[in-house]
């Protein structure tokens, strides 16, 4: 993404915030307070994960990242990335900076796409809770189908972006 696009998004957000403020000052102020609280609540998780990723990137060379989940890692790299995504329990908003760093350090687009897809759609860690609320058959079926669909999504993204 280029800087002009980023700045245009900031301008659009500022204009829409201004319109909201003119229409209803109380609701806008309340929304801003809630957004700030959400930001403050998420900040410790975000910082901790960024520190962990920073340490990981110091310990793991770009060559290792390329070998394990790089473009040339093929299906095995996708499998590793998909399993990591399926067992990772972090907010998606935190995963984006992590994946950006992985991409900068040699990870493949398809491998990152499947990581994010399984991170958001598959929940091996949360499966017991899903079973309790949805039933065993539905929870397992949902996770298996989401896992398989993540591969389809990753192949499409890989074909479009590479």
Helices and strands as residue ranges (DSSP letters): H 3-23, H 25-59, H 62-69, G 71-73, H 74-87, H 92-104, H 109-121, H 127-134, H 136-161
